[in-house]
Amino acid sequence: MGSRVVHPNIPNLLGDVFKLKGSFGEEKMDGRKSLITFTHMKVIITGVTGMVGEGVMHECMISPLVDKILVIGRRSSGIQHPKVEEIILPVFDDPGIALEQVTGFDACFFCLGVSSVGMSRTDYEKMTHNLTLSFARSILPNNPGLCFCYISGAGTDSSEKGRLHWARVKGKTENEIFKIGFKSAYAFRPGYMHPTPGLKNTNKYYKYITWMYPIAKSLFPKQFMTLADMGRSMIGVAKDGYEKRVLEAPDILESGKDLSIYKK
C-alpha cells in the first residue's frame, strides 16, 4: 500500500549491495567492514512531512536492512514506494484503538517535533511531551521487542532543572521514554543537519545557510552532519544497539558510519 507521488532522488543501490557474495561481512567496501548479518527490519516512522522525518525515511527506503516502513502521520505523506504503508491519524495525541493493529515491528523512528518559538509553554509541553509519550505507550503492548528511537535535540536538559523550558521538556520526555518498558530506547541529539538534495520538505530558511556547511564541517567535523548521517545512525542503532542511551552528534556520526557503504 503506497500513497500518491513517487519519491524523488532515490538511487538504485540495492543491486550494488547484493553484489556482495554470501552474507554481509565477507567482504569490505571502501575500507569499511560491512555488516555481519542481513536483517529485514520493519520500522515505524513519524514526522515524515517534516524535514527530519522525510530524511530518515529516505535512508530507510534505500537501505537493504529495512524491509517495511509504516508511516504514521496526521496527513498523507504523498509517498508511493513498495516498502511504504501509511496510517493517517488525525488525533495524534490520543491514538488509542487506531494503533491496535500495529504489531510485530522492530523499531520506531519518532521524528515528529515542533519548535518552541512562538508557542505557549502549555502547548509546547502538549506537543512535545504528552503527544510523544501517548504514542509510545500506545504502540508498546503489541510491539514488546521494539527499539524506540526519539529525535530530541542538542542542548536537551536531562536534569529537567535547567534555565531553558524547551530543554527541560525534551529532557523529561527522554527520561520517561527510557522508563516505559521498550526492549531498548535511545534519544538522538543532533545539532545542524544538512538537508538531503531533492527532498521536498526541507525548511525554507536552509537555502540561506547551506553554503556554510562545508566550512563548518571542516572546522567542527564531529558536530555537523547530514540528514543521511541521521537516518543511517537510527537504522544502525536499531539493528545493533549502542553503548549510550543518549546519542550526541559525535555518537550519531559514529553509530551510522558503517552504513555509509550504501551511499553512492
SELOVO-134985 format. One record per residue (C-alpha): residue number from 1; residue in three letters; x, y, z. Coordinates in steps of 0.05 Angstrom, whole numbers. Each point is the difference from the previous one (the first is absolute). Example, Ala and Ser with C-alpha at 12.3 -4.5 7.8 and 13.67 -1.06 7.14 Angstrom:
REM residues 2
<r><num>1</num><residuo>Ala</residuo><xx>246</xx><yy>-90</yy><zz>156</zz></r>
<r><num>2</num><residuo>Ser</residuo><xx>27</xx><yy>69</yy><zz>-13</zz></r>
//
This chain:
REM residues 264
<r><num>1</num><residuo>Met</residuo><xx>0</xx><yy>0</yy><zz>0</zz></r>
<r><num>2</num><residuo>Gly</residuo><xx>30</xx><yy>66</yy><zz>-21</zz></r>
<r><num>3</num><residuo>Ser</residuo><xx>-21</xx><yy>72</yy><zz>-6</zz></r>
<r><num>4</num><residuo>Arg</residuo><xx>-3</xx><yy>45</yy><zz>-60</zz></r>
<r><num>5</num><residuo>Val</residuo><xx>67</xx><yy>29</yy><zz>-23</zz></r>
<r><num>6</num><residuo>Val</residuo><xx>64</xx><yy>-36</yy><zz>-19</zz></r>
<r><num>7</num><residuo>His</residuo><xx>54</xx><yy>23</yy><zz>48</zz></r>
<r><num>8</num><residuo>Pro</residuo><xx>57</xx><yy>39</yy><zz>-34</zz></r>
<r><num>9</num><residuo>Asn</residuo><xx>74</xx><yy>-13</yy><zz>0</zz></r>
<r><num>10</num><residuo>Ile</residuo><xx>2</xx><yy>-73</yy><zz>21</zz></r>
<r><num>11</num><residuo>Pro</residuo><xx>62</xx><yy>-33</yy><zz>-28</zz></r>
<r><num>12</num><residuo>Asn</residuo><xx>-1</xx><yy>-72</yy><zz>-22</zz></r>
<r><num>13</num><residuo>Leu</residuo><xx>46</xx><yy>-27</yy><zz>53</zz></r>
<r><num>14</num><residuo>Leu</residuo><xx>-28</xx><yy>-70</yy><zz>13</zz></r>
<r><num>15</num><residuo>Gly</residuo><xx>34</xx><yy>-31</yy><zz>-61</zz></r>
<r><num>16</num><residuo>Asp</residuo><xx>68</xx><yy>23</yy><zz>22</zz></r>
<r><num>17</num><residuo>Val</residuo><xx>-10</xx><yy>-23</yy><zz>72</zz></r>
<r><num>18</num><residuo>Phe</residuo><xx>-23</xx><yy>-70</yy><zz>-20</zz></r>
<r><num>19</num><residuo>Lys</residuo><xx>63</xx><yy>-9</yy><zz>-42</zz></r>
<r><num>20</num><residuo>Leu</residuo><xx>34</xx><yy>-17</yy><zz>65</zz></r>
<r><num>21</num><residuo>Lys</residuo><xx>11</xx><yy>-75</yy><zz>1</zz></r>
<r><num>22</num><residuo>Gly</residuo><xx>-32</xx><yy>-41</yy><zz>55</zz></r>
<r><num>23</num><residuo>Ser</residuo><xx>-20</xx><yy>34</yy><zz>64</zz></r>
<r><num>24</num><residuo>Phe</residuo><xx>19</xx><yy>71</yy><zz>18</zz></r>
<r><num>25</num><residuo>Gly</residuo><xx>68</xx><yy>2</yy><zz>34</zz></r>
<r><num>26</num><residuo>Glu</residuo><xx>38</xx><yy>-43</yy><zz>-50</zz></r>
<r><num>27</num><residuo>Glu</residuo><xx>25</xx><yy>59</yy><zz>-40</zz></r>
<r><num>28</num><residuo>Lys</residuo><xx>18</xx><yy>72</yy><zz>13</zz></r>
<r><num>29</num><residuo>Met</residuo><xx>-21</xx><yy>62</yy><zz>-39</zz></r>
<r><num>30</num><residuo>Asp</residuo><xx>42</xx><yy>64</yy><zz>0</zz></r>
<r><num>31</num><residuo>Gly</residuo><xx>42</xx><yy>-28</yy><zz>57</zz></r>
<r><num>32</num><residuo>Arg</residuo><xx>-59</xx><yy>-6</yy><zz>47</zz></r>
<r><num>33</num><residuo>Lys</residuo><xx>-23</xx><yy>-65</yy><zz>30</zz></r>
<r><num>34</num><residuo>Ser</residuo><xx>-68</xx><yy>-19</yy><zz>-27</zz></r>
<r><num>35</num><residuo>Leu</residuo><xx>-57</xx><yy>-23</yy><zz>43</zz></r>
<r><num>36</num><residuo>Ile</residuo><xx>6</xx><yy>-70</yy><zz>30</zz></r>
<r><num>37</num><residuo>Thr</residuo><xx>-71</xx><yy>-24</yy><zz>-10</zz></r>
<r><num>38</num><residuo>Phe</residuo><xx>-57</xx><yy>21</yy><zz>-45</zz></r>
<r><num>39</num><residuo>Thr</residuo><xx>-62</xx><yy>24</yy><zz>37</zz></r>
<r><num>40</num><residuo>His</residuo><xx>-69</xx><yy>14</yy><zz>-28</zz></r>
<r><num>41</num><residuo>Met</residuo><xx>-26</xx><yy>54</yy><zz>47</zz></r>
<r><num>42</num><residuo>Lys</residuo><xx>-71</xx><yy>25</yy><zz>4</zz></r>
<r><num>43</num><residuo>Val</residuo><xx>0</xx><yy>72</yy><zz>23</zz></r>
<r><num>44</num><residuo>Ile</residuo><xx>-51</xx><yy>53</yy><zz>19</zz></r>
<r><num>45</num><residuo>Ile</residuo><xx>16</xx><yy>72</yy><zz>-17</zz></r>
<r><num>46</num><residuo>Thr</residuo><xx>-36</xx><yy>63</yy><zz>22</zz></r>
<r><num>47</num><residuo>Gly</residuo><xx>10</xx><yy>71</yy><zz>-22</zz></r>
<r><num>48</num><residuo>Val</residuo><xx>14</xx><yy>-15</yy><zz>-74</zz></r>
<r><num>49</num><residuo>Thr</residuo><xx>-35</xx><yy>64</yy><zz>-23</zz></r>
<r><num>50</num><residuo>Gly</residuo><xx>56</xx><yy>37</yy><zz>35</zz></r>
<r><num>51</num><residuo>Met</residuo><xx>72</xx><yy>7</yy><zz>-21</zz></r>
<r><num>52</num><residuo>Val</residuo><xx>31</xx><yy>-49</yy><zz>49</zz></r>
<r><num>53</num><residuo>Gly</residuo><xx>-52</xx><yy>-54</yy><zz>-6</zz></r>
<r><num>54</num><residuo>Glu</residuo><xx>3</xx><yy>2</yy><zz>-75</zz></r>
<r><num>55</num><residuo>Gly</residuo><xx>75</xx><yy>-5</yy><zz>1</zz></r>
<r><num>56</num><residuo>Val</residuo><xx>-2</xx><yy>-60</yy><zz>47</zz></r>
<r><num>57</num><residuo>Met</residuo><xx>-52</xx><yy>-34</yy><zz>-43</zz></r>
<r><num>58</num><residuo>His</residuo><xx>42</xx><yy>12</yy><zz>-62</zz></r>
<r><num>59</num><residuo>Glu</residuo><xx>57</xx><yy>-39</yy><zz>31</zz></r>
<r><num>60</num><residuo>Cys</residuo><xx>-47</xx><yy>-56</yy><zz>20</zz></r>
<r><num>61</num><residuo>Met</residuo><xx>-27</xx><yy>-4</yy><zz>-71</zz></r>
<r><num>62</num><residuo>Ile</residuo><xx>68</xx><yy>-9</yy><zz>-30</zz></r>
<r><num>63</num><residuo>Ser</residuo><xx>27</xx><yy>-46</yy><zz>55</zz></r>
<r><num>64</num><residuo>Pro</residuo><xx>0</xx><yy>-75</yy><zz>-12</zz></r>
<r><num>65</num><residuo>Leu</residuo><xx>-5</xx><yy>-9</yy><zz>76</zz></r>
<r><num>66</num><residuo>Val</residuo><xx>-71</xx><yy>28</yy><zz>0</zz></r>
<r><num>67</num><residuo>Asp</residuo><xx>-54</xx><yy>-44</yy><zz>-30</zz></r>
<r><num>68</num><residuo>Lys</residuo><xx>-63</xx><yy>37</yy><zz>20</zz></r>
<r><num>69</num><residuo>Ile</residuo><xx>-16</xx><yy>72</yy><zz>19</zz></r>
<r><num>70</num><residuo>Leu</residuo><xx>-64</xx><yy>20</yy><zz>35</zz></r>
<r><num>71</num><residuo>Val</residuo><xx>-10</xx><yy>75</yy><zz>-3</zz></r>
<r><num>72</num><residuo>Ile</residuo><xx>-47</xx><yy>28</yy><zz>53</zz></r>
<r><num>73</num><residuo>Gly</residuo><xx>-21</xx><yy>72</yy><zz>-5</zz></r>
<r><num>74</num><residuo>Arg</residuo><xx>-56</xx><yy>50</yy><zz>4</zz></r>
<r><num>75</num><residuo>Arg</residuo><xx>-3</xx><yy>8</yy><zz>-76</zz></r>
<r><num>76</num><residuo>Ser</residuo><xx>23</xx><yy>-40</yy><zz>-60</zz></r>
<r><num>77</num><residuo>Ser</residuo><xx>74</xx><yy>3</yy><zz>-15</zz></r>
<r><num>78</num><residuo>Gly</residuo><xx>-12</xx><yy>-5</yy><zz>-75</zz></r>
<r><num>79</num><residuo>Ile</residuo><xx>51</xx><yy>-55</yy><zz>-5</zz></r>
<r><num>80</num><residuo>Gln</residuo><xx>-8</xx><yy>-60</yy><zz>-47</zz></r>
<r><num>81</num><residuo>His</residuo><xx>53</xx><yy>-54</yy><zz>9</zz></r>
<r><num>82</num><residuo>Pro</residuo><xx>-3</xx><yy>-76</yy><zz>6</zz></r>
<r><num>83</num><residuo>Lys</residuo><xx>26</xx><yy>1</yy><zz>71</zz></r>
<r><num>84</num><residuo>Val</residuo><xx>-48</xx><yy>53</yy><zz>26</zz></r>
<r><num>85</num><residuo>Glu</residuo><xx>-68</xx><yy>-8</yy><zz>32</zz></r>
<r><num>86</num><residuo>Glu</residuo><xx>-36</xx><yy>57</yy><zz>35</zz></r>
<r><num>87</num><residuo>Ile</residuo><xx>-49</xx><yy>13</yy><zz>56</zz></r>
<r><num>88</num><residuo>Ile</residuo><xx>-34</xx><yy>68</yy><zz>5</zz></r>
<r><num>89</num><residuo>Leu</residuo><xx>-11</xx><yy>18</yy><zz>73</zz></r>
<r><num>90</num><residuo>Pro</residuo><xx>-34</xx><yy>69</yy><zz>6</zz></r>
<r><num>91</num><residuo>Val</residuo><xx>-2</xx><yy>-2</yy><zz>76</zz></r>
<r><num>92</num><residuo>Phe</residuo><xx>73</xx><yy>-16</yy><zz>12</zz></r>
<r><num>93</num><residuo>Asp</residuo><xx>2</xx><yy>12</yy><zz>75</zz></r>
<r><num>94</num><residuo>Asp</residuo><xx>-54</xx><yy>-52</yy><zz>13</zz></r>
<r><num>95</num><residuo>Pro</residuo><xx>13</xx><yy>-57</yy><zz>-49</zz></r>
<r><num>96</num><residuo>Gly</residuo><xx>-37</xx><yy>-53</yy><zz>40</zz></r>
<r><num>97</num><residuo>Ile</residuo><xx>-33</xx><yy>-54</yy><zz>-41</zz></r>
<r><num>98</num><residuo>Ala</residuo><xx>28</xx><yy>26</yy><zz>-66</zz></r>
<r><num>99</num><residuo>Leu</residuo><xx>68</xx><yy>-32</yy><zz>17</zz></r>
<r><num>100</num><residuo>Glu</residuo><xx>-24</xx><yy>-67</yy><zz>27</zz></r>
<r><num>101</num><residuo>Gln</residuo><xx>15</xx><yy>-34</yy><zz>-66</zz></r>
<r><num>102</num><residuo>Val</residuo><xx>71</xx><yy>28</yy><zz>-2</zz></r>
<r><num>103</num><residuo>Thr</residuo><xx>38</xx><yy>-61</yy><zz>22</zz></r>
<r><num>104</num><residuo>Gly</residuo><xx>65</xx><yy>-37</yy><zz>-11</zz></r>
<r><num>105</num><residuo>Phe</residuo><xx>45</xx><yy>60</yy><zz>-15</zz></r>
<r><num>106</num><residuo>Asp</residuo><xx>74</xx><yy>3</yy><zz>16</zz></r>
<r><num>107</num><residuo>Ala</residuo><xx>10</xx><yy>74</yy><zz>8</zz></r>
<r><num>108</num><residuo>Cys</residuo><xx>-36</xx><yy>67</yy><zz>4</zz></r>
<r><num>109</num><residuo>Phe</residuo><xx>36</xx><yy>62</yy><zz>-25</zz></r>
<r><num>110</num><residuo>Phe</residuo><xx>-38</xx><yy>56</yy><zz>34</zz></r>
<r><num>111</num><residuo>Cys</residuo><xx>18</xx><yy>62</yy><zz>-40</zz></r>
<r><num>112</num><residuo>Leu</residuo><xx>-62</xx><yy>42</yy><zz>15</zz></r>
<r><num>113</num><residuo>Gly</residuo><xx>16</xx><yy>66</yy><zz>34</zz></r>
<r><num>114</num><residuo>Val</residuo><xx>-15</xx><yy>74</yy><zz>4</zz></r>
<r><num>115</num><residuo>Ser</residuo><xx>39</xx><yy>63</yy><zz>14</zz></r>
<r><num>116</num><residuo>Ser</residuo><xx>-12</xx><yy>35</yy><zz>66</zz></r>
<r><num>117</num><residuo>Val</residuo><xx>4</xx><yy>67</yy><zz>-34</zz></r>
<r><num>118</num><residuo>Gly</residuo><xx>-66</xx><yy>37</yy><zz>5</zz></r>
<r><num>119</num><residuo>Met</residuo><xx>-34</xx><yy>-55</yy><zz>40</zz></r>
<r><num>120</num><residuo>Ser</residuo><xx>-27</xx><yy>4</yy><zz>70</zz></r>
<r><num>121</num><residuo>Arg</residuo><xx>32</xx><yy>-45</yy><zz>52</zz></r>
<r><num>122</num><residuo>Thr</residuo><xx>-63</xx><yy>-40</yy><zz>6</zz></r>
<r><num>123</num><residuo>Asp</residuo><xx>-6</xx><yy>-13</yy><zz>-74</zz></r>
<r><num>124</num><residuo>Tyr</residuo><xx>73</xx><yy>-17</yy><zz>-7</zz></r>
<r><num>125</num><residuo>Glu</residuo><xx>-4</xx><yy>-51</yy><zz>56</zz></r>
<r><num>126</num><residuo>Lys</residuo><xx>-63</xx><yy>-30</yy><zz>-31</zz></r>
<r><num>127</num><residuo>Met</residuo><xx>31</xx><yy>-6</yy><zz>-70</zz></r>
<r><num>128</num><residuo>Thr</residuo><xx>69</xx><yy>-23</yy><zz>23</zz></r>
<r><num>129</num><residuo>His</residuo><xx>-9</xx><yy>-40</yy><zz>64</zz></r>
<r><num>130</num><residuo>Asn</residuo><xx>-73</xx><yy>-22</yy><zz>4</zz></r>
<r><num>131</num><residuo>Leu</residuo><xx>-8</xx><yy>-19</yy><zz>-73</zz></r>
<r><num>132</num><residuo>Thr</residuo><xx>65</xx><yy>-40</yy><zz>-2</zz></r>
<r><num>133</num><residuo>Leu</residuo><xx>-14</xx><yy>-39</yy><zz>63</zz></r>
<r><num>134</num><residuo>Ser</residuo><xx>-72</xx><yy>-15</yy><zz>-20</zz></r>
<r><num>135</num><residuo>Phe</residuo><xx>23</xx><yy>-27</yy><zz>-67</zz></r>
<r><num>136</num><residuo>Ala</residuo><xx>56</xx><yy>-41</yy><zz>31</zz></r>
<r><num>137</num><residuo>Arg</residuo><xx>-46</xx><yy>-32</yy><zz>52</zz></r>
<r><num>138</num><residuo>Ser</residuo><xx>-50</xx><yy>-17</yy><zz>-54</zz></r>
<r><num>139</num><residuo>Ile</residuo><xx>48</xx><yy>-40</yy><zz>-43</zz></r>
<r><num>140</num><residuo>Leu</residuo><xx>36</xx><yy>-36</yy><zz>57</zz></r>
<r><num>141</num><residuo>Pro</residuo><xx>-50</xx><yy>-55</yy><zz>16</zz></r>
<r><num>142</num><residuo>Asn</residuo><xx>1</xx><yy>-31</yy><zz>-69</zz></r>
<r><num>143</num><residuo>Asn</residuo><xx>74</xx><yy>14</yy><zz>-13</zz></r>
<r><num>144</num><residuo>Pro</residuo><xx>37</xx><yy>-22</yy><zz>63</zz></r>
<r><num>145</num><residuo>Gly</residuo><xx>65</xx><yy>-13</yy><zz>-38</zz></r>
<r><num>146</num><residuo>Leu</residuo><xx>1</xx><yy>69</yy><zz>-32</zz></r>
<r><num>147</num><residuo>Cys</residuo><xx>58</xx><yy>48</yy><zz>2</zz></r>
<r><num>148</num><residuo>Phe</residuo><xx>-27</xx><yy>71</yy><zz>10</zz></r>
<r><num>149</num><residuo>Cys</residuo><xx>44</xx><yy>55</yy><zz>-30</zz></r>
<r><num>150</num><residuo>Tyr</residuo><xx>-19</xx><yy>70</yy><zz>19</zz></r>
<r><num>151</num><residuo>Ile</residuo><xx>26</xx><yy>62</yy><zz>-35</zz></r>
<r><num>152</num><residuo>Ser</residuo><xx>14</xx><yy>50</yy><zz>55</zz></r>
<r><num>153</num><residuo>Gly</residuo><xx>50</xx><yy>57</yy><zz>-11</zz></r>
<r><num>154</num><residuo>Ala</residuo><xx>67</xx><yy>28</yy><zz>19</zz></r>
<r><num>155</num><residuo>Gly</residuo><xx>-3</xx><yy>36</yy><zz>67</zz></r>
<r><num>156</num><residuo>Thr</residuo><xx>-55</xx><yy>-44</yy><zz>30</zz></r>
<r><num>157</num><residuo>Asp</residuo><xx>1</xx><yy>1</yy><zz>76</zz></r>
<r><num>158</num><residuo>Ser</residuo><xx>-3</xx><yy>-69</yy><zz>31</zz></r>
<r><num>159</num><residuo>Ser</residuo><xx>-1</xx><yy>29</yy><zz>70</zz></r>
<r><num>160</num><residuo>Glu</residuo><xx>-66</xx><yy>35</yy><zz>-16</zz></r>
<r><num>161</num><residuo>Lys</residuo><xx>24</xx><yy>58</yy><zz>44</zz></r>
<r><num>162</num><residuo>Gly</residuo><xx>35</xx><yy>46</yy><zz>-49</zz></r>
<r><num>163</num><residuo>Arg</residuo><xx>-18</xx><yy>71</yy><zz>-20</zz></r>
<r><num>164</num><residuo>Leu</residuo><xx>-29</xx><yy>-15</yy><zz>-69</zz></r>
<r><num>165</num><residuo>His</residuo><xx>-72</xx><yy>-25</yy><zz>0</zz></r>
<r><num>166</num><residuo>Trp</residuo><xx>5</xx><yy>-37</yy><zz>-66</zz></r>
<r><num>167</num><residuo>Ala</residuo><xx>63</xx><yy>-37</yy><zz>23</zz></r>
<r><num>168</num><residuo>Arg</residuo><xx>-34</xx><yy>-22</yy><zz>64</zz></r>
<r><num>169</num><residuo>Val</residuo><xx>-61</xx><yy>-25</yy><zz>-38</zz></r>
<r><num>170</num><residuo>Lys</residuo><xx>44</xx><yy>-39</yy><zz>-49</zz></r>
<r><num>171</num><residuo>Gly</residuo><xx>40</xx><yy>-29</yy><zz>59</zz></r>
<r><num>172</num><residuo>Lys</residuo><xx>-63</xx><yy>-21</yy><zz>36</zz></r>
<r><num>173</num><residuo>Thr</residuo><xx>-25</xx><yy>-33</yy><zz>-64</zz></r>
<r><num>174</num><residuo>Glu</residuo><xx>65</xx><yy>-39</yy><zz>-9</zz></r>
<r><num>175</num><residuo>Asn</residuo><xx>1</xx><yy>-22</yy><zz>72</zz></r>
<r><num>176</num><residuo>Glu</residuo><xx>-71</xx><yy>-27</yy><zz>-2</zz></r>
<r><num>177</num><residuo>Ile</residuo><xx>10</xx><yy>-36</yy><zz>-66</zz></r>
<r><num>178</num><residuo>Phe</residuo><xx>58</xx><yy>-38</yy><zz>32</zz></r>
<r><num>179</num><residuo>Lys</residuo><xx>-48</xx><yy>-23</yy><zz>56</zz></r>
<r><num>180</num><residuo>Ile</residuo><xx>-59</xx><yy>-23</yy><zz>-43</zz></r>
<r><num>181</num><residuo>Gly</residuo><xx>24</xx><yy>-71</yy><zz>-10</zz></r>
<r><num>182</num><residuo>Phe</residuo><xx>24</xx><yy>-7</yy><zz>-72</zz></r>
<r><num>183</num><residuo>Lys</residuo><xx>52</xx><yy>-52</yy><zz>-13</zz></r>
<r><num>184</num><residuo>Ser</residuo><xx>47</xx><yy>58</yy><zz>-14</zz></r>
<r><num>185</num><residuo>Ala</residuo><xx>-8</xx><yy>75</yy><zz>-7</zz></r>
<r><num>186</num><residuo>Tyr</residuo><xx>47</xx><yy>55</yy><zz>-23</zz></r>
<r><num>187</num><residuo>Ala</residuo><xx>-1</xx><yy>76</yy><zz>-4</zz></r>
<r><num>188</num><residuo>Phe</residuo><xx>36</xx><yy>34</yy><zz>-58</zz></r>
<r><num>189</num><residuo>Arg</residuo><xx>25</xx><yy>71</yy><zz>10</zz></r>
<r><num>190</num><residuo>Pro</residuo><xx>23</xx><yy>27</yy><zz>-67</zz></r>
<r><num>191</num><residuo>Gly</residuo><xx>19</xx><yy>72</yy><zz>-12</zz></r>
<r><num>192</num><residuo>Tyr</residuo><xx>3</xx><yy>26</yy><zz>-71</zz></r>
<r><num>193</num><residuo>Met</residuo><xx>-22</xx><yy>-51</yy><zz>-52</zz></r>
<r><num>194</num><residuo>His</residuo><xx>17</xx><yy>14</yy><zz>-72</zz></r>
<r><num>195</num><residuo>Pro</residuo><xx>-61</xx><yy>-16</yy><zz>-44</zz></r>
<r><num>196</num><residuo>Thr</residuo><xx>-2</xx><yy>-56</yy><zz>-51</zz></r>
<r><num>197</num><residuo>Pro</residuo><xx>-3</xx><yy>29</yy><zz>-71</zz></r>
<r><num>198</num><residuo>Gly</residuo><xx>-66</xx><yy>-12</yy><zz>-36</zz></r>
<r><num>199</num><residuo>Leu</residuo><xx>-45</xx><yy>-9</yy><zz>60</zz></r>
<r><num>200</num><residuo>Lys</residuo><xx>-61</xx><yy>44</yy><zz>3</zz></r>
<r><num>201</num><residuo>Asn</residuo><xx>-8</xx><yy>17</yy><zz>73</zz></r>
<r><num>202</num><residuo>Thr</residuo><xx>66</xx><yy>37</yy><zz>12</zz></r>
<r><num>203</num><residuo>Asn</residuo><xx>-12</xx><yy>61</yy><zz>43</zz></r>
<r><num>204</num><residuo>Lys</residuo><xx>-1</xx><yy>62</yy><zz>-44</zz></r>
<r><num>205</num><residuo>Tyr</residuo><xx>52</xx><yy>38</yy><zz>40</zz></r>
<r><num>206</num><residuo>Tyr</residuo><xx>52</xx><yy>-53</yy><zz>-15</zz></r>
<r><num>207</num><residuo>Lys</residuo><xx>11</xx><yy>30</yy><zz>-69</zz></r>
<r><num>208</num><residuo>Tyr</residuo><xx>33</xx><yy>59</yy><zz>34</zz></r>
<r><num>209</num><residuo>Ile</residuo><xx>48</xx><yy>-40</yy><zz>44</zz></r>
<r><num>210</num><residuo>Thr</residuo><xx>18</xx><yy>-65</yy><zz>-37</zz></r>
<r><num>211</num><residuo>Trp</residuo><xx>60</xx><yy>34</yy><zz>-33</zz></r>
<r><num>212</num><residuo>Met</residuo><xx>32</xx><yy>2</yy><zz>69</zz></r>
<r><num>213</num><residuo>Tyr</residuo><xx>-3</xx><yy>-75</yy><zz>11</zz></r>
<r><num>214</num><residuo>Pro</residuo><xx>67</xx><yy>-20</yy><zz>-33</zz></r>
<r><num>215</num><residuo>Ile</residuo><xx>36</xx><yy>53</yy><zz>40</zz></r>
<r><num>216</num><residuo>Ala</residuo><xx>-33</xx><yy>-18</yy><zz>66</zz></r>
<r><num>217</num><residuo>Lys</residuo><xx>11</xx><yy>-74</yy><zz>-13</zz></r>
<r><num>218</num><residuo>Ser</residuo><xx>74</xx><yy>10</yy><zz>-12</zz></r>
<r><num>219</num><residuo>Leu</residuo><xx>7</xx><yy>41</yy><zz>64</zz></r>
<r><num>220</num><residuo>Phe</residuo><xx>-44</xx><yy>-44</yy><zz>44</zz></r>
<r><num>221</num><residuo>Pro</residuo><xx>-4</xx><yy>-68</yy><zz>-33</zz></r>
<r><num>222</num><residuo>Lys</residuo><xx>-32</xx><yy>-35</yy><zz>60</zz></r>
<r><num>223</num><residuo>Gln</residuo><xx>-55</xx><yy>51</yy><zz>10</zz></r>
<r><num>224</num><residuo>Phe</residuo><xx>-30</xx><yy>9</yy><zz>-69</zz></r>
<r><num>225</num><residuo>Met</residuo><xx>-35</xx><yy>-55</yy><zz>-38</zz></r>
<r><num>226</num><residuo>Thr</residuo><xx>-46</xx><yy>-15</yy><zz>-58</zz></r>
<r><num>227</num><residuo>Leu</residuo><xx>-71</xx><yy>-27</yy><zz>3</zz></r>
<r><num>228</num><residuo>Ala</residuo><xx>29</xx><yy>-63</yy><zz>-31</zz></r>
<r><num>229</num><residuo>Asp</residuo><xx>46</xx><yy>-7</yy><zz>60</zz></r>
<r><num>230</num><residuo>Met</residuo><xx>-60</xx><yy>6</yy><zz>45</zz></r>
<r><num>231</num><residuo>Gly</residuo><xx>-41</xx><yy>-52</yy><zz>-36</zz></r>
<r><num>232</num><residuo>Arg</residuo><xx>58</xx><yy>-50</yy><zz>-4</zz></r>
<r><num>233</num><residuo>Ser</residuo><xx>13</xx><yy>9</yy><zz>74</zz></r>
<r><num>234</num><residuo>Met</residuo><xx>-71</xx><yy>-17</yy><zz>18</zz></r>
<r><num>235</num><residuo>Ile</residuo><xx>1</xx><yy>-62</yy><zz>-44</zz></r>
<r><num>236</num><residuo>Gly</residuo><xx>67</xx><yy>-21</yy><zz>29</zz></r>
<r><num>237</num><residuo>Val</residuo><xx>-21</xx><yy>10</yy><zz>72</zz></r>
<r><num>238</num><residuo>Ala</residuo><xx>-66</xx><yy>-37</yy><zz>-11</zz></r>
<r><num>239</num><residuo>Lys</residuo><xx>39</xx><yy>-58</yy><zz>-29</zz></r>
<r><num>240</num><residuo>Asp</residuo><xx>61</xx><yy>-5</yy><zz>45</zz></r>
<r><num>241</num><residuo>Gly</residuo><xx>-16</xx><yy>44</yy><zz>61</zz></r>
<r><num>242</num><residuo>Tyr</residuo><xx>49</xx><yy>51</yy><zz>28</zz></r>
<r><num>243</num><residuo>Glu</residuo><xx>40</xx><yy>8</yy><zz>64</zz></r>
<r><num>244</num><residuo>Lys</residuo><xx>-36</xx><yy>64</yy><zz>19</zz></r>
<r><num>245</num><residuo>Arg</residuo><xx>-74</xx><yy>13</yy><zz>6</zz></r>
<r><num>246</num><residuo>Val</residuo><xx>10</xx><yy>74</yy><zz>-18</zz></r>
<r><num>247</num><residuo>Leu</residuo><xx>37</xx><yy>12</yy><zz>-65</zz></r>
<r><num>248</num><residuo>Glu</residuo><xx>32</xx><yy>68</yy><zz>-10</zz></r>
<r><num>249</num><residuo>Ala</residuo><xx>25</xx><yy>22</yy><zz>-68</zz></r>
<r><num>250</num><residuo>Pro</residuo><xx>67</xx><yy>-39</yy><zz>2</zz></r>
<r><num>251</num><residuo>Asp</residuo><xx>-38</xx><yy>-63</yy><zz>21</zz></r>
<r><num>252</num><residuo>Ile</residuo><xx>-50</xx><yy>8</yy><zz>-57</zz></r>
<r><num>253</num><residuo>Leu</residuo><xx>57</xx><yy>5</yy><zz>-50</zz></r>
<r><num>254</num><residuo>Glu</residuo><xx>36</xx><yy>-60</yy><zz>31</zz></r>
<r><num>255</num><residuo>Ser</residuo><xx>-61</xx><yy>-46</yy><zz>4</zz></r>
<r><num>256</num><residuo>Gly</residuo><xx>-19</xx><yy>10</yy><zz>-73</zz></r>
<r><num>257</num><residuo>Lys</residuo><xx>68</xx><yy>0</yy><zz>-33</zz></r>
<r><num>258</num><residuo>Asp</residuo><xx>-1</xx><yy>-74</yy><zz>-20</zz></r>
<r><num>259</num><residuo>Leu</residuo><xx>-66</xx><yy>10</yy><zz>-36</zz></r>
<r><num>260</num><residuo>Ser</residuo><xx>33</xx><yy>53</yy><zz>-44</zz></r>
<r><num>261</num><residuo>Ile</residuo><xx>20</xx><yy>-57</yy><zz>-46</zz></r>
<r><num>262</num><residuo>Tyr</residuo><xx>-69</xx><yy>7</yy><zz>-30</zz></r>
<r><num>263</num><residuo>Lys</residuo><xx>11</xx><yy>72</yy><zz>-22</zz></r>
<r><num>264</num><residuo>Lys</residuo><xx>20</xx><yy>13</yy><zz>-72</zz></r>
//
